Amino acid sequence: MAETDTTTPLFESQAEIVVDATPDEVYALVSDLPRCREWSTECTGGEWISGRPGAAGAVFRGHNVRGEDVVAWAPVVRGVWTTESQVHTAIRGVEFSWAMRDSRGRAQSSVWAFRMSPEGAGCRLTHHFRMDEPTEGIRKITRDMDDDERRRFVTEWGAKVGADLHETLRRLKSIIETER
């Protein structure tokens, strides 16, 4: 009998929306990471730094900005900063996902995904995030927290990410349907 993955992720959230476009049309937009500034709540753009843009294994440097009010009591990165991500899955019209990299350039257990499936004349677009283990950044944020503060942080950060997923999809729907 096959073993079941019983790992409880530190963070996992997803949001869905139906858009008036084909899965291939949606994929073409969400896999164009330099355009992410148009829909992301934090990423203000970026550039491909290695590999074929949008292909599995390619690396993207993202430029980001976060306000002072985001989980204001916790020592999260504020203002402007950069990240590197490596494309994990690139299946046209089906899924585009990427994993955040650590300071040594290794993919971490922090995976963001867009999944597309046909729905009627359009497409169901799902935005998913899962972090199984704390990333390098989360370990820095929670390093000096006691257990209660860590639980509070995980709850508040999880709610923030969930809200961001929904807002990202709302913005993507508007862009996709306007450009179509």
QUIJO-V97254 format. One record per residue. N is the residue number from 0. SS is DSSP state (H for helix, E for strand, - for the rest). PSI is psi in radians with two decimals (NA if undefined). D_LAST is the distance of its C-alpha to the last C-alpha in whole Angstrom. Layout:
n: (N;N)
ss: (SS;SS)
psi: (PSI;PSI)
d_last: (D_LAST;D_LAST)
This chain:
n: (0;1;2;3;4;5;6;7;8;9;10;11;12;13;14;15;16;17;18;19;20;21;22;23;24;25;26;27;28;29;30;31;32;33;34;35;36;37;38;39;40;41;42;43;44;45;46;47;48;49;50;51;52;53;54;55;56;57;58;59;60;61;62;63;64;65;66;67;68;69;70;71;72;73;74;75;76;77;78;79;80;81;82;83;84;85;86;87;88;89;90;91;92;93;94;95;96;97;98;99;100;101;102;103;104;105;106;107;108;109;110;111;112;113;114;115;116;117;118;119;120;121;122;123;124;125;126;127;128;129;130;131;132;133;134;135;136;137;138;139;140;141;142;143;144;145;146;147;148;149;150;151;152;153;154;155;156;157;158;159;160;161;162;163;164;165;166;167;168;169;170;171;172;173;174;175;176;177;178;179)
ss: (-;-;-;-;-;-;-;-;-;-;E;E;E;E;E;E;E;E;E;-;-;-;H;H;H;H;H;H;H;H;-;-;H;H;H;H;H;H;-;-;-;-;E;E;E;E;E;E;E;E;-;-;-;-;-;-;-;-;E;E;E;E;E;E;E;E;-;-;-;-;-;-;-;-;-;-;-;-;E;E;E;E;E;E;E;E;E;E;E;E;E;-;-;-;E;E;E;E;E;E;E;-;-;-;-;-;E;E;E;E;E;E;E;E;E;E;E;E;E;-;-;E;E;E;E;E;E;E;E;E;E;-;-;-;-;H;H;H;H;H;H;H;-;-;-;-;H;H;H;H;H;H;H;H;H;H;H;H;H;H;H;H;H;H;H;H;H;H;H;H;H;H;H;H;H;H;H;H;H;-)
psi: (2.39;2.51;2.54;2.44;1.97;0.18;2.18;2.09;2.67;-0.77;2.41;2.24;2.67;2.75;2.68;2.67;2.62;2.28;2.66;1.28;2.82;2.78;-0.65;-0.69;-0.73;-0.78;-0.75;-0.63;-0.92;-0.38;-0.02;1.25;-0.59;-0.38;-0.06;-0.35;-0.40;-0.40;-0.33;2.59;-0.28;-0.65;2.24;0.19;-2.86;-2.88;2.68;2.34;-0.26;2.73;3.05;2.14;2.21;-0.12;2.66;2.32;-0.33;2.62;2.36;2.33;2.11;2.46;2.30;2.80;2.43;2.38;2.93;-0.40;-0.13;1.98;1.06;-0.53;-0.30;2.66;1.00;2.80;2.31;2.80;-2.48;2.42;2.94;2.72;2.83;2.42;2.60;2.26;2.22;-0.90;2.34;1.45;1.82;2.24;0.02;-1.01;2.44;2.09;2.76;2.65;2.39;2.49;2.65;-3.08;-0.24;0.04;0.24;2.42;2.38;3.00;1.02;1.57;2.23;2.45;2.57;2.25;2.41;2.47;2.51;2.48;1.92;-2.29;-0.01;-2.45;2.43;2.13;2.15;2.32;2.16;2.52;2.37;2.31;1.95;-0.82;2.70;2.33;3.02;-0.77;-0.75;-0.67;-0.68;-0.75;-0.74;-0.01;-0.79;0.21;2.56;3.10;-0.73;-0.73;-0.68;-0.81;-0.75;-0.78;-0.84;-0.73;-0.86;-0.70;-0.70;-0.72;-0.70;-0.82;-0.77;-0.78;-0.69;-0.70;-0.80;-0.77;-0.70;-0.80;-0.67;-0.78;-0.74;-0.77;-0.81;-0.80;-0.86;-0.83;-0.44;-0.70;-0.34;NA)
d_last: (48;44;44;42;40;42;41;39;37;37;34;31;28;25;22;20;17;14;11;8;7;10;13;12;9;10;13;12;11;14;17;16;19;19;16;18;19;16;16;20;23;25;24;23;22;24;25;26;29;30;29;26;23;21;24;26;29;27;28;26;28;26;27;28;29;31;32;36;35;34;37;39;42;41;41;38;36;35;34;32;33;31;31;30;28;29;26;27;25;22;21;18;16;19;20;20;23;26;29;31;34;37;39;40;37;37;34;35;35;32;29;25;22;19;19;17;18;16;17;17;13;12;13;16;16;19;20;24;27;30;33;37;39;39;38;40;38;39;42;43;41;44;47;49;48;50;49;48;46;44;43;42;40;38;38;36;34;33;32;30;28;27;26;24;22;21;20;18;16;16;14;12;11;10;8;6;5;6;4;0)
